């Protein structure tokens, strides 16, 4: 059974959210590496790449926290040969 996360328009499992948020963080880091940490995206001139990275990192932390909580609800896999 998978935990489904629903926040505003976001849907999917906790696993899906981690994957999506990590991808967004990697993209923000890549843009900063390519264009500079303190440059801004032309479509979002109000935020620098530095600020984008911080926002995405916070989203990753939240997604990983939710996923970890979900994992703690699961039963561990039995040892091989255990009855």
C-alpha positions in Angstrom: 0.0 0.0 0.0 1.4 3.4 -1.0 0.9 6.7 0.7 -0.7 9.2 -1.7 0.3 12.8 -1.2 -2.2 15.5 -2.3 -1.3 19.2 -1.9 -3.0 21.7 -4.1 -2.6 20.4 -7.6 0.1 17.8 -6.6 -0.8 14.2 -6.7 1.1 10.9 -6.5 2.8 8.7 -4.0 5.3 9.9 -1.5 7.9 8.2 -3.7 6.7 10.2 -6.8 7.1 13.4 -4.9 10.7 12.6 -3.8 11.6 11.8 -7.4 10.0 15.0 -8.8 11.5 17.3 -6.1 15.0 15.8 -6.5 14.8 16.4 -10.2 13.7 20.0 -9.7 16.6 20.5 -7.3 19.1 19.0 -9.8 17.7 21.3 -12.5 18.1 24.4 -10.3 21.7 23.4 -9.4 22.5 22.8 -13.0 21.2 26.3 -14.0 23.2 27.9 -11.3 26.3 26.0 -12.4 25.8 27.1 -16.0 24.5 30.6 -15.6 25.8 31.7 -12.2 24.5 31.4 -8.7 23.3 35.0 -8.4 21.8 35.3 -11.9 18.0 35.0 -12.4 15.9 33.1 -14.9 14.4 35.5 -17.5 10.9 34.1 -16.7 11.5 34.6 -12.9 13.6 37.7 -12.5 12.4 38.2 -8.9 14.5 35.1 -7.7 18.1 34.3 -8.2 19.4 30.8 -8.9 20.6 30.8 -5.3 17.1 31.4 -4.1 15.7 28.8 -6.4 18.1 26.2 -5.1 17.1 27.0 -1.5 13.4 26.7 -2.3 13.9 23.4 -4.1 16.1 22.0 -1.3 13.4 22.8 1.2 10.9 20.9 -1.0 13.2 17.9 -1.2 13.6 17.9 2.6 9.8 17.9 3.0 9.3 15.2 0.4 12.0 13.0 1.9 10.5 13.5 5.4 7.1 12.4 4.2 8.5 9.4 2.4 10.5 8.4 5.5 7.4 8.6 7.7 5.6 6.4 5.1 8.5 3.9 5.1 8.3 3.6 8.9 4.7 2.5 8.6 5.7 -0.6 6.6 6.7 -4.0 8.0 10.3 -4.9 7.5 11.0 -7.7 5.1 11.4 -11.0 6.9 14.9 -12.6 7.0 15.4 -15.3 4.4 14.4 -18.7 5.9 12.4 -17.1 8.8 9.0 -18.7 9.4 
